[in-house]
Amino acid sequence: MHDLTYIARYLKKCRRDLLLAIFLVFFECIFEMVIPLLMTDIVDVGIPNRDIPFMLRQGGLLVLCALLALVTGLLYARYAARAAYRFGAELRLAEYQRLQDFSFSNLDHFSVPSLVTRMTTDVTVMQNAVNNGLRPLVRSPVMLFMGIFMAFLLNAKLALVFVVCAPILGAILAVIVHKVSPLYHRQQKAMDHVNGFIQENLTALRAIKAFVRGEFEAEQFDGVNTELMDASRNTFRRAVLNLPAFQATMYLVVVLIMWYGGRFILVGTMSVGDLTAFLSYVLQVMNSLMLISNVFLMLTRSLASAKRIREVLEEQPSLTQPDHAAPEVPNGQIDFEGVSFRYARDSEKPALSHVELHIRAGETVGIIGGTGSAKTTLVQLIPRLYDATEGTVRVGGRDVREYDLAVLRDAVGIVLQKNVLFSGTIRDNLRWGDPNADDETLWRACRQACADEFIRRMPKGLDTDLGQGGVNVSGGQKQRLCIARTLLKKPKVLIFDDSTSAVDTATEAKIRAALAALTDVTKLIIAQRITSVMEADKIVILEDGRIHAVGTHEQLLKTDSIYQEIYASQMKGGEDGDAEEC
């Protein structure tokens, strides 16, 4: 219940609608409770005395109460829906905002499909709990206590039947909730698996078609889909036992009341109208108990979703802002001082070990090394995408942990290894770098990235729609657009993480020439091709998370065996065969 209490704080903005809905349910219950009393008068007074005016008057009041109950019920539905959907929107927004504060290490705790499920399915469960559960949650206790009270007023002896059936119903509900609760957790995890499989397959759709693996993937999907089906079926198979168990008890109670009530009528201690009203109250009480049981089942499912949502909302960002953050990065000087890094504290081996590296402002530094040598890990420490486990990373002479995160990341531009473009036009994507950039500024950045020629060939130029994830452009074109977007930031440190791998060497040479003109920007270039870094001021060779060697192309070619081996293999192999042209 603590999870539900935590999530309930997001109901604050819809509190007015929520209170109105509760208020309307309460009055709906009152109107419905008056109806049996009016029926009693009609049966016991109007019919025996053949008093038509009395019956019409009481009947008119009965119709009025029914209409008022209908109106209050409809108004409840309106305000409950408003409260529920506002609540769902607030939860999704809170989760999304929390995700924006997460560092990469926080995101490592949750899989992407799980986060999608938590922001969609789990929020929908909580939203439905308010929309569908508020009415029975308020109505059931009111109807229950008012019904029992009115039943005792009519015939206390006959009302003792509630004392007998209440423990039976409570025991049934306790058993069902105990069995169903863990099954809801399993069901939501199965939903995570389905979302993960769908996401992976949609992302890799071209590869699936290229390797003709559609049938195989369909079989794999059938497996995770069946897992979700089995989890849902097992869950609801137990949950639906609630209805027949409660109905069996309810009908047994009705039979007993009819039996004993009939005897009371025969001996003259109870009238037919009283028995009719009593049965109405009994049915209301039993329905209330059944609704309460459904509310408990709904809360049981909500608990599973509330816990998953709370895990996201309570996840504390591993990167904290300093109290007195430095407001500006003075220059692009970078220093790694005894830096070691582990992705997880319990990792047997660090990703980076004892890195000592000093880069002057304005220098161009190439970083090469084999797969898994931690090249990307090294540069991710500069904008604090991760924090060093040991040692200090400095930018502009200050520890990166002393800067405001937004200030630091504004000063560091990264062209990621995996190119990321968003739905919208080329102009929209480029303005991620500078929201206020005019067309002249955008075209200048495109020329520097050698992206202007293919953009000019497009029918709408900068206003060409890229489609979802940039599906309308090739890999090399994506890379050049990402480079242009980063250049628009005018950063003090520019990091290229193997970001020209899909570009032919002639185009890459033009890009390098344009970057060389940026003398006041520190440039770090991670590359697989030696031609991409051989003109750098110095080249860093990483091996197994350690710095193996640092020097210029000429120095390393003379003194370092690893560099000599890479150079020989690439120059002899003539790797300059990538087929995109600017």
C-alpha positions as CSV (number, residue, x, y, z in Angstrom):
1,M,0.0,0.0,0.0
2,H,3.0,2.3,0.5
3,D,3.5,2.2,-3.3
4,L,-0.1,3.4,-3.9
5,T,0.3,6.1,-1.3
6,Y,3.4,7.3,-3.0
7,I,1.8,7.3,-6.5
8,A,-1.4,9.1,-5.1
9,R,0.6,12.3,-4.7
10,Y,0.2,12.8,-8.4
11,L,-3.5,13.2,-7.9
12,K,-3.0,16.7,-6.5
13,K,-3.7,18.5,-9.8
14,C,-6.9,16.6,-10.4
15,R,-8.1,16.9,-6.7
16,R,-11.1,19.1,-7.6
17,D,-12.5,16.7,-10.1
18,L,-11.8,13.8,-7.8
19,L,-13.6,15.4,-4.9
20,L,-16.6,16.3,-7.1
21,A,-16.7,12.7,-8.3
22,I,-16.7,11.3,-4.7
23,F,-19.4,13.9,-3.7
24,L,-21.6,12.8,-6.6
25,V,-21.2,9.1,-5.8
26,F,-22.3,9.8,-2.2
27,F,-25.5,11.5,-3.2
28,E,-26.2,8.8,-5.8
29,C,-26.1,6.3,-3.0
30,I,-28.5,8.3,-0.9
31,F,-31.0,8.6,-3.8
32,E,-30.8,4.8,-4.4
33,M,-31.3,4.1,-0.6
34,V,-34.5,6.1,-0.6
35,I,-36.1,4.1,-3.4
36,P,-36.8,0.9,-1.3
37,L,-38.5,3.0,1.4
38,L,-40.8,4.5,-1.2
39,M,-41.5,1.1,-2.5
40,T,-42.4,-0.1,1.0
41,D,-45.0,2.6,1.4
42,I,-46.5,1.8,-2.0
43,V,-46.8,-1.9,-1.1
44,D,-47.9,-1.6,2.5
45,V,-50.1,1.6,2.4
46,G,-51.0,2.5,-1.2
47,I,-52.0,-1.0,-2.6
48,P,-54.0,-2.3,0.5
49,N,-55.9,1.0,0.8
50,R,-56.3,1.5,-3.0
51,D,-55.1,5.0,-2.5
52,I,-54.3,6.0,-6.1
53,P,-53.2,9.6,-5.3
54,F,-50.8,8.3,-2.6
55,M,-49.3,5.8,-5.0
56,L,-48.9,8.4,-7.7
57,R,-47.2,10.8,-5.3
58,Q,-44.9,8.1,-4.0
59,G,-44.3,6.8,-7.5
60,G,-43.4,10.3,-8.7
61,L,-40.9,10.6,-5.8
62,L,-39.5,7.2,-6.7
63,V,-39.0,8.3,-10.4
64,L,-37.5,11.6,-9.2
65,C,-35.0,9.7,-7.0
66,A,-34.1,7.4,-9.9
67,L,-33.6,10.3,-12.3
68,L,-31.4,12.2,-9.7
69,A,-29.4,9.0,-9.2
70,L,-29.0,8.8,-13.0
71,V,-27.9,12.4,-13.3
72,T,-25.4,12.2,-10.4
73,G,-24.1,8.9,-11.9
74,L,-23.5,10.6,-15.3
75,L,-21.8,13.6,-13.7
76,Y,-19.6,11.3,-11.7
77,A,-18.5,9.5,-14.9
78,R,-17.5,12.9,-16.4
79,Y,-15.5,14.1,-13.4
80,A,-13.9,10.7,-12.7
81,A,-12.7,10.4,-16.3
82,R,-11.2,13.9,-16.1
83,A,-9.4,13.0,-12.9
84,A,-8.2,9.6,-14.2
85,Y,-6.8,10.9,-17.5
86,R,-5.2,13.9,-15.8
87,F,-3.6,11.5,-13.3
88,G,-2.3,9.3,-16.1
89,A,-0.8,12.3,-17.9
90,E,0.9,13.5,-14.7
91,L,2.4,10.0,-14.1
92,R,3.7,9.7,-17.6
93,L,5.1,13.3,-17.5
94,A,6.8,12.6,-14.1
95,E,8.4,9.4,-15.4
96,Y,9.5,11.1,-18.6
97,Q,11.1,14.0,-16.7
98,R,12.8,11.6,-14.4
99,L,14.2,9.7,-17.4
100,Q,15.7,13.0,-18.6
101,D,17.6,13.3,-15.3
102,F,19.0,9.8,-15.6
103,S,22.7,9.3,-16.4
104,F,23.8,6.4,-18.5
105,S,24.4,4.3,-15.3
106,N,20.8,4.9,-14.2
107,L,19.5,3.7,-17.6
108,D,21.6,0.6,-17.2
109,H,19.3,-0.5,-14.4
110,F,16.2,-0.6,-16.7
111,S,15.8,-2.2,-20.1
112,V,14.2,0.0,-22.7
113,P,11.2,-2.3,-23.2
114,S,10.6,-2.2,-19.4
115,L,10.7,1.6,-19.4
116,V,8.2,1.7,-22.3
117,T,5.9,-0.7,-20.4
118,R,6.1,1.3,-17.2
119,M,5.2,4.5,-19.1
120,T,2.3,3.0,-21.0
121,T,0.8,-0.2,-19.7
122,D,1.5,0.4,-16.0
123,V,0.3,4.0,-16.2
124,T,-2.9,2.8,-17.9
125,V,-3.5,0.3,-15.1
126,M,-3.2,3.1,-12.6
127,Q,-5.4,5.4,-14.7
128,N,-8.1,2.7,-15.0
129,A,-7.9,2.1,-11.3
130,V,-9.1,5.7,-10.7
131,N,-11.6,5.7,-13.6
132,N,-13.2,2.3,-12.9
133,G,-12.3,1.8,-9.3
134,L,-13.3,5.2,-7.7
135,R,-17.0,4.6,-7.9
136,P,-17.1,1.1,-6.3
137,L,-14.4,2.3,-3.8
138,V,-16.7,5.1,-2.6
139,R,-20.1,3.6,-3.3
140,S,-19.5,0.2,-1.8
141,P,-18.7,1.2,1.8
142,V,-21.6,3.8,1.7
143,M,-24.1,1.3,0.3
144,L,-22.8,-1.4,2.6
145,F,-23.2,0.5,5.9
146,M,-26.4,2.3,4.9
147,G,-27.9,-1.0,3.7
148,I,-27.0,-2.9,6.9
149,F,-28.3,0.0,9.0
150,M,-31.6,0.1,7.1
151,A,-31.9,-3.7,7.2
152,F,-31.4,-3.7,11.0
153,L,-34.1,-1.0,11.3
154,L,-36.6,-3.1,9.4
155,N,-35.8,-6.4,11.2
156,A,-32.8,-6.9,13.5
157,K,-33.2,-10.7,13.7
158,L,-33.3,-11.2,10.0
159,A,-30.3,-8.8,9.5
160,L,-28.1,-11.2,11.6
161,V,-27.6,-13.1,8.3
162,F,-24.9,-10.6,7.5
163,V,-22.9,-11.7,10.6
164,V,-22.8,-15.2,9.1
165,C,-21.9,-14.4,5.5
166,A,-19.4,-11.6,6.1
167,P,-16.6,-13.9,7.4
168,I,-17.2,-16.4,4.5
169,L,-16.9,-13.6,1.9
170,G,-13.8,-12.2,3.7
171,A,-12.1,-15.5,3.7
172,I,-12.9,-16.1,-0.1
173,L,-11.5,-12.6,-0.9
174,A,-8.3,-13.1,1.1
175,V,-7.5,-16.4,-0.6
176,I,-8.1,-15.0,-4.1
177,V,-6.0,-11.9,-3.5
178,H,-3.2,-14.0,-2.0
179,K,-3.1,-16.2,-5.1
180,V,-3.5,-13.5,-7.7
181,S,-1.1,-10.8,-6.4
182,P,2.2,-12.4,-7.5
183,L,0.7,-13.3,-10.9
184,Y,0.2,-9.7,-11.8
185,H,3.9,-9.1,-11.4
186,R,4.6,-12.0,-13.8
187,Q,2.1,-10.7,-16.3
188,Q,3.8,-7.2,-16.4
189,K,7.2,-8.8,-16.9
190,A,5.8,-10.9,-19.7
191,M,4.5,-7.6,-21.2
192,D,8.1,-6.3,-21.0
193,H,9.4,-9.3,-23.0
194,V,6.8,-8.7,-25.7
195,N,7.6,-5.0,-26.0
196,G,11.3,-5.8,-26.1
197,F,10.9,-8.3,-28.9
198,I,8.7,-5.9,-31.0
199,Q,11.1,-3.1,-30.5
200,E,14.1,-5.2,-31.5
201,N,12.4,-6.6,-34.6
202,L,11.1,-3.3,-35.9
203,T,14.5,-1.8,-35.5
204,A,16.2,-4.7,-37.3
205,L,13.4,-5.1,-39.9
206,R,15.8,-4.6,-42.9
207,A,18.2,-7.2,-41.6
208,I,15.4,-9.7,-41.0
209,K,14.2,-9.3,-44.6
210,A,17.8,-9.4,-46.0
211,F,18.5,-12.7,-44.2
212,V,15.0,-14.1,-44.9
213,R,14.4,-14.7,-41.2
214,G,10.8,-13.6,-41.0
215,E,9.4,-17.0,-40.4
216,F,12.0,-17.7,-37.7
217,E,11.3,-14.4,-36.0
218,A,7.6,-15.1,-36.1
219,E,8.2,-18.4,-34.3
220,Q,10.2,-16.5,-31.7
221,F,7.5,-13.9,-31.3
222,D,5.0,-16.7,-30.8
223,G,7.0,-17.8,-27.8
224,V,7.0,-14.5,-26.0
225,N,3.4,-13.9,-27.0
226,T,2.4,-17.2,-25.6
227,E,4.3,-16.4,-22.4
228,L,2.1,-13.3,-22.0
229,M,-1.0,-15.2,-22.9
230,D,-0.3,-17.9,-20.4
231,A,0.5,-15.3,-17.7
232,S,-2.7,-13.4,-18.3
233,R,-4.8,-16.5,-18.5
234,N,-3.4,-17.9,-15.3
235,T,-3.9,-14.5,-13.6
236,F,-7.5,-14.0,-14.6
237,R,-8.4,-17.6,-14.2
238,R,-7.9,-17.1,-10.5
239,A,-9.2,-13.6,-10.4
240,V,-12.6,-14.5,-12.0
241,L,-13.3,-17.0,-9.2
242,N,-14.3,-14.0,-7.2
243,L,-17.6,-13.5,-9.1
244,P,-19.1,-17.1,-8.8
245,A,-18.0,-17.4,-5.2
246,F,-19.6,-14.2,-4.2
247,Q,-22.8,-14.9,-6.2
248,A,-23.2,-18.3,-4.7
249,T,-23.0,-16.8,-1.2
250,M,-25.3,-14.0,-2.2
251,Y,-28.0,-16.3,-3.6
252,L,-27.7,-18.6,-0.5
253,V,-28.4,-15.6,1.7
254,V,-31.4,-14.6,-0.4
255,V,-32.9,-18.1,-0.1
256,L,-32.4,-18.0,3.7
257,I,-34.0,-14.6,3.9
258,M,-37.0,-15.6,1.9
259,W,-37.4,-18.7,4.1
260,Y,-37.2,-16.9,7.4
261,G,-38.9,-13.8,6.1
262,G,-41.9,-15.8,4.9
263,R,-42.2,-17.4,8.3
264,F,-42.1,-13.9,9.9
265,I,-44.9,-12.8,7.6
266,L,-47.0,-15.8,8.5
267,V,-46.7,-15.1,12.2
268,G,-47.4,-11.4,11.6
269,T,-44.1,-10.0,12.8
270,M,-43.2,-8.7,9.3
271,S,-45.1,-7.2,6.4
272,V,-44.7,-8.0,2.7
273,G,-43.5,-4.5,2.0
274,D,-40.9,-4.7,4.8
275,L,-39.6,-8.0,3.3
276,T,-39.5,-6.5,-0.2
277,A,-37.5,-3.5,1.1
278,F,-35.3,-5.8,3.2
279,L,-34.5,-7.9,0.1
280,S,-33.6,-4.7,-1.8
281,Y,-31.2,-3.7,0.9
282,V,-29.8,-7.2,1.1
283,L,-29.1,-7.2,-2.6
284,Q,-27.5,-3.7,-2.3
285,V,-25.3,-4.9,0.5
286,M,-24.3,-8.1,-1.3
287,N,-23.5,-6.1,-4.5
288,S,-21.5,-3.7,-2.4
289,L,-19.5,-6.6,-1.0
290,M,-18.9,-8.0,-4.5
291,L,-17.8,-4.6,-5.7
292,I,-15.4,-4.3,-2.7
293,S,-13.9,-7.6,-3.7
294,N,-13.4,-6.3,-7.2
295,V,-11.8,-3.2,-5.8
296,F,-9.4,-5.3,-3.9
297,L,-8.5,-7.3,-7.0
298,M,-8.0,-4.0,-8.9
299,L,-5.8,-2.6,-6.1
300,T,-3.8,-5.9,-6.2
301,R,-3.1,-5.3,-9.9
302,S,-2.5,-1.6,-9.3
303,L,0.0,-2.5,-6.6
304,A,2.2,-4.3,-9.1
305,S,2.1,-1.4,-11.5
306,A,2.5,1.2,-8.7
307,K,5.7,-0.5,-7.6
308,R,7.1,-0.5,-11.1
309,I,6.3,3.2,-11.6
310,R,7.7,4.1,-8.2
311,E,11.0,2.3,-9.0
312,V,11.5,4.7,-11.9
313,L,10.3,7.8,-10.0
314,E,12.5,7.0,-6.9
315,E,15.6,6.1,-8.9
316,Q,18.1,8.8,-7.9
317,P,20.3,10.2,-10.7
318,S,23.8,9.0,-10.1
319,L,25.2,12.3,-11.4
320,T,24.5,15.1,-8.9
321,Q,24.7,18.8,-9.5
322,P,27.3,20.7,-7.3
323,D,25.9,23.3,-4.9
324,H,28.0,26.1,-6.4
325,A,28.4,25.0,-10.0
326,A,30.9,26.7,-12.3
327,P,28.8,28.7,-14.8
328,E,31.2,28.5,-17.7
329,V,33.8,26.3,-19.3
330,P,36.8,28.6,-20.1
331,N,38.5,26.5,-22.8
332,G,38.9,23.0,-24.3
333,Q,41.8,21.8,-22.2
334,I,41.3,18.1,-21.1
335,D,43.1,16.3,-18.4
336,F,42.7,12.7,-17.2
337,E,44.5,12.2,-13.9
338,G,44.7,8.6,-12.7
339,V,41.3,7.8,-14.1
340,S,39.8,4.3,-13.7
341,F,36.2,3.4,-14.5
342,R,33.9,0.4,-13.8
343,Y,30.4,0.1,-15.3
344,A,29.3,-1.7,-12.2
345,R,30.9,-1.6,-8.7
346,D,31.1,-5.4,-8.6
347,S,32.8,-5.7,-12.0
348,E,35.8,-8.0,-11.7
349,K,37.8,-5.9,-14.2
350,P,37.6,-2.1,-14.8
351,A,36.8,-0.8,-18.3
352,L,39.5,1.9,-17.9
353,S,42.6,1.6,-15.7
354,H,44.9,4.4,-14.5
355,V,44.6,6.7,-17.5
356,E,46.9,9.7,-17.5
357,L,46.3,11.9,-20.5
358,H,46.7,15.7,-21.0
359,I,45.3,17.5,-24.0
360,R,45.9,21.2,-24.6
361,A,43.1,23.5,-25.7
362,G,42.7,23.6,-29.5
363,E,44.6,20.3,-30.1
364,T,43.4,17.6,-32.4
365,V,43.8,14.1,-30.8
366,G,43.2,10.8,-32.6
367,I,42.1,7.8,-30.5
368,I,42.5,4.3,-31.9
369,G,42.5,0.8,-30.5
370,G,40.9,-2.6,-31.0
371,T,37.3,-3.4,-30.3
372,G,36.6,-3.3,-26.6
373,S,39.6,-1.2,-25.8
374,A,37.3,1.4,-24.1
375,K,37.7,4.3,-26.6
376,T,34.0,5.3,-26.3
377,T,34.1,4.9,-22.5
378,L,37.1,7.3,-22.3
379,V,35.3,10.1,-24.1
380,Q,32.0,9.6,-22.3
381,L,33.7,10.7,-19.1
382,I,34.4,14.2,-20.6
383,P,30.7,15.4,-20.7
384,R,29.9,13.4,-17.5
385,L,27.8,10.8,-19.2
386,Y,29.4,8.6,-16.6
387,D,31.6,9.6,-13.6
388,A,35.1,8.2,-13.2
389,T,35.3,5.5,-10.5
390,E,38.7,6.7,-9.5
391,G,40.8,9.8,-10.4
392,T,39.8,13.1,-11.9
393,V,38.6,14.3,-15.3
394,R,39.2,18.0,-15.9
395,V,37.9,20.2,-18.6
396,G,39.1,23.8,-18.8
397,G,41.3,23.2,-15.8
398,R,38.4,22.3,-13.5
399,D,37.0,18.9,-12.3
400,V,34.0,18.1,-14.5
401,R,32.0,17.5,-11.3
402,E,32.3,21.2,-10.4
403,Y,30.4,22.3,-13.5
404,D,26.7,22.6,-14.0
405,L,25.8,19.6,-16.2
406,A,24.0,21.7,-18.8
407,V,26.9,24.1,-19.0
408,L,29.5,21.3,-19.4
409,R,27.5,19.4,-22.0
410,D,26.8,22.6,-23.9
411,A,30.6,23.1,-24.1
412,V,31.2,19.5,-25.3
413,G,29.8,18.4,-28.7
414,I,29.6,14.6,-29.4
415,V,28.9,13.0,-32.7
416,L,27.8,9.6,-31.5
417,Q,29.0,6.2,-32.9
418,K,25.3,5.4,-33.5
419,N,23.8,8.2,-35.5
420,V,20.5,9.5,-34.0
421,L,18.1,11.6,-36.0
422,F,14.5,12.4,-35.1
423,S,11.2,12.6,-36.9
424,G,10.8,16.0,-38.6
425,T,12.7,18.0,-41.2
426,I,16.4,18.5,-41.8
427,R,16.0,22.0,-40.4
428,D,14.4,20.7,-37.2
429,N,17.2,18.2,-36.6
430,L,20.0,20.7,-37.3
431,R,18.4,23.2,-34.8
432,W,19.0,20.7,-32.0
433,G,22.5,22.3,-32.2
434,D,21.3,25.9,-32.2
435,P,17.5,26.5,-31.9
436,N,18.0,30.1,-33.1
437,A,20.2,29.3,-36.2
438,D,19.1,31.1,-39.4
439,D,19.4,29.5,-42.8
440,E,22.8,31.0,-43.5
441,T,24.2,29.5,-40.3
442,L,22.6,26.1,-41.1
443,W,24.1,26.0,-44.6
444,R,27.5,27.0,-43.2
445,A,27.5,24.0,-40.8
446,C,26.2,21.7,-43.7
447,R,29.1,22.8,-45.9
448,Q,31.6,22.1,-43.1
449,A,30.1,18.6,-42.7
450,C,30.0,18.1,-46.5
451,A,26.2,17.7,-46.2
452,D,25.2,20.6,-48.4
453,E,25.4,18.9,-51.7
454,F,23.0,16.0,-51.0
455,I,20.6,18.4,-49.2
456,R,20.5,20.7,-52.2
457,R,19.5,17.7,-54.4
458,M,16.5,17.1,-52.2
459,P,13.2,18.5,-53.4
460,K,12.6,20.7,-50.3
461,G,16.1,21.3,-49.2
462,L,16.3,22.0,-45.5
463,D,12.6,21.4,-45.2
464,T,12.8,17.8,-46.4
465,D,11.1,15.4,-44.0
466,L,13.6,12.7,-42.7
467,G,10.9,10.3,-41.5
468,Q,11.1,8.4,-38.3
469,G,14.7,8.0,-37.2
470,G,16.0,9.5,-40.5
471,V,14.9,6.5,-42.7
472,N,14.9,8.7,-45.8
473,V,18.7,9.2,-45.8
474,S,21.6,6.8,-46.1
475,G,24.1,6.0,-43.3
476,G,26.7,8.4,-44.6
477,Q,24.2,11.2,-45.0
478,K,23.0,10.6,-41.4
479,Q,26.6,10.9,-40.2
480,R,27.2,14.2,-42.0
481,L,23.9,15.6,-40.7
482,C,24.9,14.7,-37.2
483,I,28.3,16.3,-37.6
484,A,26.6,19.5,-38.9
485,R,24.2,19.5,-36.0
486,T,27.0,19.2,-33.5
487,L,29.0,22.0,-35.2
488,L,26.1,24.3,-34.7
489,K,26.6,24.0,-30.9
490,K,29.9,25.9,-31.3
491,P,31.5,23.7,-28.6
492,K,34.9,24.1,-27.0
493,V,35.4,20.3,-27.2
494,L,34.3,18.3,-30.2
495,I,34.3,14.5,-30.0
496,F,33.9,12.3,-33.1
497,D,33.1,8.7,-32.0
498,D,33.9,6.8,-35.2
499,S,31.4,9.1,-36.9
500,T,32.8,9.1,-40.4
501,S,32.9,5.3,-40.8
502,A,30.1,5.3,-43.5
503,V,31.7,8.2,-45.4
504,D,34.1,7.7,-48.3
505,T,37.7,8.8,-47.8
506,A,37.4,11.8,-50.2
507,T,34.4,13.2,-48.3
508,E,36.2,12.5,-45.0
509,A,39.2,14.4,-46.2
510,K,37.0,17.4,-46.9
511,I,35.4,17.2,-43.5
512,R,38.8,17.0,-41.8
513,A,40.0,20.0,-43.7
514,A,36.9,22.0,-42.5
515,L,37.5,20.9,-39.0
516,A,41.2,21.9,-39.1
517,A,40.0,25.5,-39.6
518,L,38.4,25.4,-36.1
519,T,41.6,26.2,-34.3
520,D,39.9,27.2,-31.0
521,V,38.1,23.9,-30.6
522,T,39.7,20.8,-29.1
523,K,38.9,17.8,-31.3
524,L,39.0,14.2,-30.3
525,I,38.6,11.7,-33.1
526,I,37.9,8.1,-32.5
527,A,38.5,6.1,-35.6
528,Q,39.3,2.7,-37.0
529,R,41.1,4.1,-40.1
530,I,44.5,5.5,-39.6
531,T,43.9,7.9,-42.4
532,S,41.3,9.6,-40.1
533,V,43.8,10.4,-37.4
534,M,47.3,10.5,-39.0
535,E,47.2,14.3,-39.3
536,A,46.2,14.8,-35.6
537,D,48.6,16.6,-33.3
538,K,48.9,13.4,-31.3
539,I,47.5,9.9,-31.4
540,V,46.4,7.9,-28.4
541,I,46.5,4.1,-28.7
542,L,44.2,2.3,-26.2
543,E,44.7,-1.3,-25.4
544,D,42.4,-3.2,-22.9
545,G,41.4,0.0,-21.2
546,R,44.9,1.3,-20.7
547,I,46.9,3.9,-22.7
548,H,49.4,1.9,-24.7
549,A,51.2,4.8,-26.4
550,V,50.9,8.5,-27.2
551,G,52.6,10.3,-30.1
552,T,52.4,11.7,-33.5
553,H,51.9,9.6,-36.6
554,E,55.6,9.8,-37.5
555,Q,56.7,8.9,-33.9
556,L,54.4,6.0,-33.5
557,L,55.2,4.7,-37.0
558,K,58.8,4.5,-36.0
559,T,58.5,3.3,-32.4
560,D,55.2,1.4,-31.7
561,S,54.7,-2.1,-33.0
562,I,50.9,-2.0,-32.6
563,Y,50.6,1.2,-34.7
564,Q,53.0,-0.3,-37.3
565,E,50.8,-3.4,-37.5
566,I,47.6,-1.4,-38.0
567,Y,49.2,0.9,-40.5
568,A,50.6,-2.0,-42.5
569,S,47.4,-3.9,-42.6
570,Q,45.3,-0.9,-43.7
571,M,47.6,0.6,-46.2
572,K,48.2,-2.8,-47.9
573,G,44.5,-3.6,-47.8
574,G,43.6,-0.3,-49.2
575,E,40.7,0.2,-46.9
576,D,39.7,3.4,-48.8
577,G,36.9,1.6,-50.4
578,D,33.8,3.0,-48.8
579,A,31.4,3.9,-51.5
580,E,29.7,7.1,-50.6
581,E,30.5,10.3,-52.4
582,C,29.9,13.8,-51.3
